[in-house]
Amino acid sequence: MDSCQLIRKKTKMELVHFNQKQLAARWHLSEACLERWRSEGIGPKFMKLKGCVLYGQVDIEAYEESCLATSTKTPTAQASAG
């Protein structure tokens, strides 16, 4: 294996997606809550393919990161969006 193949193999990113049901289970929310969030522009980025809503794991983790707080006085992305 040459060095270019090795670099490509190491940097190849596997894209993982969650459907609405899977994300609702991950966050212990109802699917209706996620539907409302999408209509209000809250939550992680999503895509819609042939009527199916999918969330990229990268986008889910970015949203989770944006919601982290170190104090109750620190506003989070979710609090400021809603």
SULUR-V866989 format. One record per pair of residues at least 24 apart in sequence whose C-alpha atoms are under 7 Angstrom apart, sorted by the first residue. I is the first residue (numbers start at 1). J is the second residue. Records with the same first field share a line. If there is no record, write none. Layout:
I: J  J
This chain:
16: 56  57
17: 54  55  56  57
18: 54  55  56  57
19: 53  54  55
20: 53  54
42: 81
